[in-house]
């Protein structure tokens, strides 16, 4: 810590910060542009000028850039000095010379850091009367709109895109005051994190294209704290709604999970919520081939209860994309003995293994933020950017952190970004990847080992043995793999905080056991390491803690005639198992009830479909890959703006079915009672009651506002329905109000913040007002609670297989993919436009044996035809294809290839 003096006032600050970050952390306002809390300082914009004095006797001082000056002990500065204020005003005036006068029509208006800083400096007159420089804009893909005329040359965009996120196709072209930020030619931005440019850019150069098509000012949006449902990381989001549709998703700051950034699937994959063809009322089919008939709520519930009451046995199939509360209410409806998690058997076994390893290896599971503090990483059997993208960005920062270590050794502070980049050049912390295909992290990896799943496991077991000879050795290991294992083990042992990253993408328990052995070996060698295990879906971890049978078991029960009724919760079974397998089982069910917010292949087979709420219309709890239970809240009630709809949370539908079916007294269920019931029935989930404040939480007697203070048009929201405006919807489930009336400030510490706003701060940089220090943690505590404790005691090593699998023929190796590999986001139009054409990947040896060449069109197992791509480093005996291309195809399944007639896909 250090003592600094600001305008005569003494403050204690973090001495490792620069003066700008220290002052902002104190709540003092200094305008800035080029500096960003996650990316450090380059001193490009000159906007954060203050006057610094040598000592208490110095009455002259000198102008310095606060972002480039350390917060050393006894530093004396003035923010309010007239010369400093004049300097800052002149900088804004320079920057605004070529900036257009388009705030009223600019999509960034009211959400703009440039507006905030211009007001803060007092610049309100333009003296420049000459021709402005103009630019030509580029098409940058379906996510990002480009308007270069608004650029102020702060360099934030390229620093994030290239230096932080590892992109290569966005650059700065030109020199002096004539610099253009864009691609070398028009085309889609390739980085999976490109959407963050909409928040990183302090002006309106890069804007959200999906928002442009349904534009609404920030102050006219209604928000609620949300959790991204598109993978297992659990990033915090702020969905914004207007007129019953989600208009945009922004990052919601979480000090331990996602910080300031989201991946593009999480930011742009919300379009399924707004689809016109989704179920909005209960539906009934007389037969699978007939058209659905709309039903009223009471009629639908009565018919369903009547049919279930006469069933011999009802099986319930849950879902890892549904909340804990919904899955638990389904358990209560059918009984624990009749409940399936809706997860395929091998994946469920992997999930159980991952939960056990998190408890028992002796190494903790780091938070995503803590991953960045590890100085050697082994990624075993995962492609983090494709399967858990935000985590991949954390891993990249861990590799890049070698810069800070090198800087610390010669006294360069961690915030001096350009000096550290120059110092480190291409030196990174060691990162090793064992994965058959190229990854987005290869550019910072020391090595990537392109291996088959069995060889990945064997490599991992060998690494564990090198670290601790007590770990079992691997027989018949090739000299190349043995040497690779030695290098990896040496690097992990040389590190202070090694990290092992693995997961379930390959559905290989052997790979997980190998990762567990490495973690145990590191723990036994007293290393302060970590183990991170990636799951596939938003609530996979929660379902594994809740328990239940596999999806295979549920279909077997139907196949064998031991059940004749089925209730399916937010789960398209055809995405998980082969269609023939699912068809055969469903044909044995006399009654199928499906609850979902989308029409799927499974709802098409259902006799009854209940229209459920998406994440934007419901409340619930998810558990992310680190075991953190987090609550998401209803953004809007669809019944208020569309009274004809009958959309309800799944847990509310199921509660009514349960009370009616079993003759219990039907009382209105609330979120708090649903959470309490789930926690009481499942000891492993008992902590979820503390994941967020309950419905009775208040600040100064006020609920929390979902709408900004300037929210307009409340009395006209339903004018198309009725000139008489009803009372705003009341929310008995949460502490939030469907109104601007309520607490929305930053002065009182709180966890759940729907949107970031503070007086004078309208842009995403307003999050700095809610944190204990800039870039730190929310002052009310970061949301969520960890559920998976480490278990003390001795734990034994797993045994490797005796040799690699040498099965003849080809097997499917399904690779996770960010765009198109997840069910719901793939229904969003921008994501569909971003999906790349799929390829079938073969080794050169397999292609030669089959007489195939790159570009040949083949069909896999009689399904979709795709072009072949040969790769020299691809494992023999495996055919690679992206996830989501052939729904129901199982990992490692034997497949055949057939050259397509005519060569057309």
N, C-alpha and C positions, 0 to 999 in steps of 0.2 A: 504494500500500500504506500501511497505517497500523499503529501499535503500540497495542494495547489491553492493559489489565491486568484480569484476571479472577481474583478471589479471591486476589490477590497474585502471580499468575503472569503473566508477560509473553508476549504472542502477537503474531505478525504476521498481519494479515488484509487483505482487500480493503476499502479505505476507501470504496468506492462502495456497500457493503452496509449494511444496518441491523445493530444489535447481535444480533438473533435469528439472522439468516442467518449472520453472522460466527461466532457461538458454535457453531451447529449444524455449520458447515463445519469447525470445529476438533474436532468429535466430542464436544462438551459437550452435555448434555441440558437443555433448557428446554422446559417444556410449552407448547403453543400450540394454537389451534383455527382462528381466522379467517384467519390468514396461510397463504399457499400459495406455493411457490417460483415458480410461473408467473404468479401474479396479484398479487403484491405485498401491501402492508399497508393495512389500514383501521382497525386498533385497536379492533375491535368487541367482542372477547370478554374482554379484560383478563387473560388467563391467563398471558401471558409476562412478568409483572412481575419486575424485578430491582432491586437498589438501585444507584444511580449516585452517585459522589462527584465533587465539583468538582475536587479535586486530592489530592495525597498526604497533605496535612494534614487533610483533611476526615474526621472520624470519625463523622459523623451520616448524611450522604447523604440521598437522597430516592428514593422508589419511582417508577420509570418503566416504561413499556411498551417492552420491548426491540425489538419490531417497528416502533415509531414513533420510535426513537432512532438517529441515525447512528453508524456505527462510526468516529468521528473519531479522529485521532491523539491518543494519550495519554488516551483515555477510560478511566476506572476504574469497574468495576462489581463487584458480588458477586451470584452466583447462590445461594450457600449462606447468605446473611444470614438470620437467623431471622425478621425482620420480612417480608422478601420471600417466604420459604417460607410463612409464615402467611397472607400475602395471597393467594398462589396457591392454598393449600388452601381458603380461604374462597370464592374464585371458583368452584372446582369444586363446592363444596357448594351454592352458589346455582344453578349450572347443573343440578345433579342433583335439585333440589327436585321438579320435575315429570317427571323422567325415570323411565320405568317400571322395575320390578325384573324385567326379562325377559331378562337376558343368557343364561341357559341355553337359551331358545327363540328368541332373536333371531338372524337369519341373519348378522348382522355379528359375532357372538361369535367371539373368537379371531382376528379380522381387523379389529378396531375401534380406531380412533384414540382414541376417548373412553375405552375401557378402558385403553389404554396410558397416557394422560395422567392418568387417575384414580389408577392405581397409582403413577405417577411422583411425584404430589404427596402420596401417603400417605393419601389419603382412603379410609377403609374403614368408616366408621360413618355411619348416617343418623339425624339428630336430628329431622327434619321428620316429624310424625305426623298431618298433616291430609290432607284430600282433595286429590288431584292433579288438575291441569287435564287434560282429555282432548280429543282432536280427532277429527274425522271424516276418514277417508282418501278419496283420489280414485283413480279408474281413470285411469292415465296411459299406457295403451297396452300392447303386447305385450312391451316391453323392460324397463320399470321398474315395480317395486312401490313403494307409498307407505305409510309409517307415521309420521304426523306427531307422534304422542305421544313419539317419541324425539328430537325436535328440541331443540337447545340454542341456536338463534338465532345462529349464527356468520356467516350470510350468504354462506357459500362457494358455495352452490348457485346463487343468482341472480347472483352476481358472475361465476361461470364461464359460466352459461347465457346471460346477457344481455350482460354487458360483454366477455367474452372470445370467446364463440362466436357472438354476434350473434343469439341467440334472442329471441323477443318474446312467447311465450305462457306463461312461468313468472314469477311475481311474488311479492313480499312484501306481504301484506295485514294491516293492523292497525297497532298502535303499542305502544311501551313493552315490557312483558313479555307482550304478547298479539299475537304476530305469526304469521301462517299463511303457509307457503311452498307454493304450488301454482298451478294454473291458475284462471282466472276461472270456468271450468266444467270438469267432467270431460271427458276426451278425450285422444287420443294426443299426447304431446309431439312437436312438429313439428321440432325441431332434429335434424340428422343426427349430432349429437355428444352427444345426451342421455344415452347410456349412460355417459359419463364421470362423471355424477352419482354413480354407485355407488362410485367411488373418491374423488371430490372431497369428498363428504359425510363428515364425521368420525364419524358415528353410523350408525344403521340406518334413516334416514328413506327413503333411496332405495336399493333393492336390486335385484339382477339377477333379473328374473322368470324368465328361461330357466334359471337356476340353481335357483330355488325349486322347480321341478318335479322336480328330481333332486338335492336338496340334499346337500352333503357339507361338513363343516368344512374350513377351509384346511389344517389340519395332517394331514388324512387324504387329501389329494390328492397325486398324483404328477405332477411337472412336468418339462419340458425346455425349453430355449431354442427358441422357434419364430419363424418369419417368416410374417406374414400373406400368404395366397395370393390375396386377393380384389381386388387392383389392383397397380399397378406401383410404389407408394411404398416398399414393403418395410418396413412397421412391424414392430417387434419385439414379440412377444407371449409370454405365459406360459400355455399351455394346461394345465388341470388335469384329471387323469383319476382315475376310481375304478371298479373292477369292469368295466374294459374299455370305458368310454364317457367321452367328454369332457364334463365337468360345467360348465366355465365357461372363458372366456378373459379374461385381465387384461392390462393394459398392462405391457410389459417395457421399462424405461427405456433409451433410447438418446439420448445427448447431441446427436447430429447429425440423427437421422431423425425420431423421433416424440415425443421428450421424455416428457411425462407423460400424453399423451392419444392415444386411438384414435377412429376413426369407428365408427358403429354397425354398418355392414356387417362390418367386421373383428371387432368384439366379439361380435356375435350371429349371424354367418353360418356358424357351424361345424356346424350341425345335420346336414348331409349325412354327416358322419363316423359318426354314430350311427344312420343309417337302417337299418331292419330288412330292407329289400329290396335292399341292395347286394350285389354278388357277394362271396362268402366262400370259394368253392372254384372250381377250373377248371371250365368248362362247354363242352359240345360240342353242336352242332346238326347234324342230318342235312341240313336244308334251312332257309332263312330262315323258313319258316312253321311249323316244328316247335318243340316245347317244348325248352328246354335240358336236357341230361342231365349231372349232376355226374360229374366224373372225378377220379381220384387224380392226384397231382402227376406221378409217373413215367409213368403212362399218357398224360396230357395232353402232356407233353414229347415222348414217343416218337411220338405221332401227329402232332404239329405238325412235328417234325423230318422225319418221313417225307414229309409232304406238301410241305414247303418244299424238300426235297432233290430232288424230282421237278419242281419248278416251273421254267419257262424263265427267269423274271426276277422278283425280289422287290423291290417298292417299300416303303420305310419312311416312314411319316408321323409326324413328331414332334409336339410340342405346347408352346406357351408357358405352359401351366399345369403342366408337368412339369419336374423338376430338370434341370440341366445333365448330371449323371451319367447319367440315364435316356436323354436324347436322344443322348448320345454312345455309349452302349452300343447303341442302335438303329442309329446310323451304322456301328458296327463289324459289326453283324449283316448289314446290306444293302449296305454300301459307300457312301462319300461320294457317288459318282455316282448312287446310287439313293435318296438321302435327301431328303425334303421336310420343311420346318419345320412344315408343317400350318397355315401362315398364308396367307390369301388374297393374291393377287398385288399388289393395290394397297396393302394394308396393309404387305406386306413391303417394297415399294419405299419407302414412307414411313419404315419403321423404318431401312432402310439410309441414307436421307437424313438422318434425325435423328442417327444415329451419326456421319456425316460432318460435320454442322454442329457437333456437340459438340467435334469435334477442330479444326475449321478456321476458325471465325469470329473467333477472337482473344479471345472472352470466355469465362470459366470457367463451368462448371455449378455453381451454389451448392448446398450441402446444404440440406435443408428448413429447418434452423435458421438458416442464413445468409440465406435468403430474407427473414427478418424484419428484417434489417439494411438492406434496400434501401428507398430513399426515393421511388421513382417506378416504377410497374409498368404495363406494357401486356400484357394477356391477349388474344392473337390467335388466334381460332378454337378456343377451348376453354371448357369450363365446369368449372373445377377441382374444385368441391365434388362434382359428379356423377361425374367421371371419375377423380379422385385426391383423395378427400375430405380426407385429412390435410394435403395440400398447400394446399388451399383455406383451411384454418385458419391455415396459415403466412402466406398472402397477406393474410388479414384482419389478422393481427398487424402485418404490414408497414405497412398503411394506418393502423392505430391508433397506430403508433409515433410519429406526429406529436406525440402527447401528450408523449412523453419529450423530443423535440427542443425543444418549447416550454418544458417544465419546466426543461431544462438552461439555457436562456437566462436564466432568472430565479432559478436556484439551487434548484429543487424537485427532490429526488432521484428517481431512476427507480423506486424501490420505493414511493413514496408514492402509491398507486393512486388514491384518491379525490380528492386534490388535483389530480393530473394530469387526471383525467376532468372535473373542474369547470373547469379551466383551458382544456382543448381544446374542450369542448362538441362541436360537429359538424365540427371541422376535422381532416382526414385528409391523409396523404400522397397525392399524385395516383395514382389507379388508373383505368385506362381498359380497357374490355372490348369486344371486337368479337365478338359472338355473337348469333345470331338470336332466342334465347328469354331470358326472365328468368332470372337466376341468384341464388344465395344471397349473392353479394357485391355486389349492386346497391346496397344501402343504404350502403356505404362507398365506392362508385365515383363518380368525378367525372362519368363518362358511360359509357353502354352504347350501342353502335352496333349496331342490329338489322339485320344485313346477310346477304345470301346468301353462300355460300362464295367465289364468284369475287370479289365485292366486298370481302370481308374481305381477300383476298390483295391486291387493288388498293390498298386502304387502307394495308396494311403496306408495299407498295413505295413508296407516296407518302411515308409517314413516313420511310423510309430516305433518300429523295431530299432531303427537307427537312433532315435531319441532316447529310448529306454530299452536296453537289451532284454529286459524281462518281458517285453511285449512279444507275442509270437512272431517268428520269422515267416517269410514267404518262400515256399519251395518253387523251384524251376523259374526263377525270375530272370528275365533277359538282362544282359549286361547294361543295355541302355537304360532300362527302367531302374536297375539297381543304382546306377550312377545318378540318375535324376532324383531318386529317393534320398541319396546321400546329400546332394546339393540342397534340396529342400529342407531336410532335417537340420543341416548345418546353419542355414539362414534362420530358421525358426529358433534354434537354440542361441544364436548370436543376438537375437532381438531381446529388448526389454519387455515388450508386450506383444507376443505373437498371437495371431488370430487364425482360426480355422472356420471356413465358411463352406457349408454343404447344404443339402436339401433333398426334396423329393421329386425333382423333375424327371429323373431317370427311373423312378419307382424301384430303386435298388436298396434293399436293406443292407446288402454287403457294403455299398458305398457309405451308408450312414454308420455302420459298425466301424469301418475304417476311420471315418472322421472322429468317431468316439474314442477309438484307440489312440489317435494322435493327441486328442484333448487330454485323455488320462495320462499319457506319457509326459506331456508338458506339465500337467499338474503335479505329477510325482517328481519332476525335476525342479519343482518350486518356481515355475514360471508364472508371471502375472498375465496370463493370456486370456483368451475368450473363445467361445464357441457360438456361432450363429448358424441357425438352421432355417432354411427358407421353405415355407409352405406355399401351396398353390393358390388358395382362395381366401377371401376376406375373413371368414370365420372358421377356417380349417382347424386352427389351434383350439378355439372354443369348443367345437364339436368333439375333438379328441378328448378334451377334459370332461365333457358332459357324458360321453359314452353312448353306446348303442351298437346294434349289429351293422354289418356292412350292407351295401346295396345288393351284392350277390346273394346274401342270405335272404333278403326280402323277395327277390325274384324266385329263388328256389322254393320258398314257402308257397308262392302262388303256383309255380310249376307243379309242385307235388300235391296240390289241392288242399293244403292245410290252412289256407285262408281264401276268402272269396270277396273281400272288400279292401280297398286301398285308398289312403289319403296321402297325396303327394304335396309337399310344401316347397314352393319356389325352386323347383328342380326339374330340369329337362333331362330325363333319364337317357334319352338318345344321344346326349353329349358325352355320356360316361361309359356306355357299354354298346356292343354291336346291336344294330337295329333288329336283327333276327332274334337275338336273345331277349330283347325288351318286348318285341311283338308277341313272342310266344308266352311270356309271363303275363302280360296285360290281357291277353285273350282269355286267360283263365279267371279273371276277376269279373264278378257280376256287377260290381259298382266301383267306379273310380271317381274320386273327388280330387280336383287339382286346385290349389291356391297359387296364384301367380299374378305378377303385374305385366306379363307379356304373354302373347299367344305363342306357344311352342309346339313341337311335335308331341309332347306329352299331354298338353291341354287339349290337343285335337283328338286324343283317345279318351278323354274324360267324359263321363256322363254329366257331371256338374263341374263348373268352373266358378270359383269365387274370386272376385276382383280385389286384389290386394294392393297395398301401398308400396311404392318404391321407397328408396332411402330418403327422398326429398319430402315424402308425405307421411313419414312414420318416425317413431322413436324406438330406440333399442340399443343393444350392447353387442360389440364385436370384440374379439380377442386377437391381437396381432401376433406376428411371428415371434416376438420376444416374450409373449405371454402377458401383454399389457391389455387389460380390459378398458375399453373406451366407449363412451356413450355418444350416439348421434341423435339429433333432435329434428322434429318435424319443421320444415321450412314454411309450409302452407297447408291449409286444409282444403282439398279439392272441392268439397261440398259447398264452400262459401261462394265461390265464383261459378261453379258448375253444379247447381243443385240437383241436376238429373243424375249425377254420378253416384255410385254406391261403392266407393273405394275406402277400405278400412285396413288397418294393420292386420297382419296375419294372426298375431297373438290375440287380437280382439275377436276375430272370426272364430278362432279355435276355442276360445274361452266360452263363447255362446254355445257352440256345438257341444262342448263337454258338459256344461250345466244342463242343457236340454236333454242330452242323450242319457245321462246318468241320474236324472231326476233331482239334481241339486237346485237349491235356491239360486236363481240367476240375479247376481248383483253386478253393477257396472264395475268392470275391472279397470284399474289405472296402471300407469307405468310402474309406479312404486310398488304396488301389490304384485305385479307380474315379476318384477326384479326380486322382491323378497321371497316369493314362492320358489323361483329358480334357485336362489342362493340357499334356501333351506333344504331343498331336495338334493343338492349337489355340493358336498363340502369343498370340492376342488374349486368351485365357483363362488364360494362364500364372499370373497372380496369384492364382487361386482357391485355390491350396495354402496361402496365407497368410490366407485369410478367417477361419479359426478354428484353434485348436490341434488337433493330431492325437490319435489314440487313445492314444498313450503319455504324454500330458500328465498330470502329477500335482502335487498340492500337499502337501508334507510326506509324500510317498509314498502319498497317498490319491487315489482317484478322486473325482470330484465327485458329490455325492448328488443324486438326483432327488426324494427324499422328505424332508420336514421331520423334525426330531429327534423330534417327538411323534407321528409316524405310527403309527397303531394298526391292529391286526387283521391283521398280516402273516401270522400263523399260521392265519388263518381265511379268507384270500382265496379259497381253492379248496375250502373245506369242503363246498360243494355237490357237488363232483366226487369228492373223495377225502379221507378223514380224515388221510392221510399227506401232509404238506406237502412238496413238492419244493423243491429248492434254487432260490433266486431266479434269474431269467434272467440269463445272462452277456452282456455287450455287447462283442464284439470290435471294433466299428466306431468307438466314441467313448470319450472319457474319463469318461463318466458311468456310474454304477452304478444298477441297478434296486433301490435300497435306500435306507434312511436312513443306512447306514454309508458314510461318505465326508465330504469337506469341504463344509460348507454355510455357513461363516462369511463375514465381510466384511473381516477384518483383512488377509488376503492379497489383493493386487490380482489381478483376473482379468476377462476379457472376458465369458465365458459364464456368466451367472447365471440358473439356472432359475426361482428365486423369491426374493423379497425378504424377508429376515427377519434381525433382529438382536436381541440380548437387550433386552427392554423395548420393542421396536418390531415389532409384528405386522401393522400396517396397511400400505397401499402407501407411506406416508411412510418406511418402512424403506429405500427406495431412496436416501435422503439419506446413509445410512451407506456406500454403495458408490461415491460420487462424490468427485472431487478437491475440489470445493466444491459446496455445495447449488445445484442447478440447472446444474451444470457437466457434466463428462464422467466416465464410469466410470474409476476409478483404474487399471484394467488396460487402458484404451483402449477406445473405442467399437468394437463389433464391425464386421467387414467390411473390405474393401479396394477402393479405386477402380481401375477397369480401363481407363478411356478417357482417355488422355493428350491434351493439346492439341498439335497439330502446328504448329511454327513455319513461317514463310515467307509469301509473298504469296498471297492468295486473292481471287478475283474475284467481283464481284457477279453475281447471277442476273438474268435478263431477265424483266420482267413480260409477261403476255399483252397483245395489242394492245387488246382490249376485253373487256367482260364477256360471259359466255355467255348467249345469248338463245334457247336451245332452247325450242321450243313444247311445250305440255303441262305436266304436273306431274311433278316428280321427288321421290323420297323423301329426306327429311332426317332421318336417324336420330339422335336425341339421347341421349347417355349418361345413365343414371340410376343412382343409388346403390342403390336397392332394386328388384331385378328385372332389372337390366341385366347381371348377371354370372351365368354358368352355374351354378356350384356353390353359391354362397350362396343362390341362388333356390330351392334344394331344402330350405332350413332353414325350419321352421314359423314362427318369429317374423318372419323376413324376409317370408315369404309373407303374413303378417297385416299387415305394414307397407306392402306394395305398393299404391300408389294406382291407381285405375281409369284406364286409358289414354284419351287423347284424340287425335284427329287435328286438327292445327292448320293453319289456312288463313288467308291474308290476306283482308281484307275484299273486295278486288277479285276474287280467285279464287272466294270463296264466292258473291258476287253473280253472277258469270259462270256458275257451276254451279247456281245456284238453291238454295243451301244456307244454313242458318242455324245458329247455335249451338244444340247439343242434338240436331240431326238425326242419325240413325244411318245410317252408311254403311259399306260394306266396301271394303277396299283390295286391289286385284288379286285379288278373289275370295276373299280370306282373311278373317280375323277382322273382325267388325263392331264399330265404335266410334263414339261420339258426336263431332260436329264442334265445334271451338272456334274462333271467329273472333278474330283479333288485328289491331289497326290497324297495329302496327309489325312484323308478320311479313313476310318477303320474298315478293314475288309469284313464282309459278311453282314453289313448293315446298310439299310437304305434310309436316308434322312429326309424328313419332311416336316414342314412347320405345323405347329399345333393349330387345331381348328379347321384344317383343310378337309379331313375326312372324319366327321364326328363319329364317336364310338370306337374308332380304331384303338387298340390297346398297345401300350408301350411294350416293345420286345416281341410282339406277335409276329409269327412267320407269315411272310407275304410273297406274292409272285408278281412279276412285272411282265407286261405284255405291250409290245409296240403297237401304238394306236394306228388304226387304218387311216391312211391319208395324211398322217403326221400332224393333225390339227388338234389342239387341246380342247 
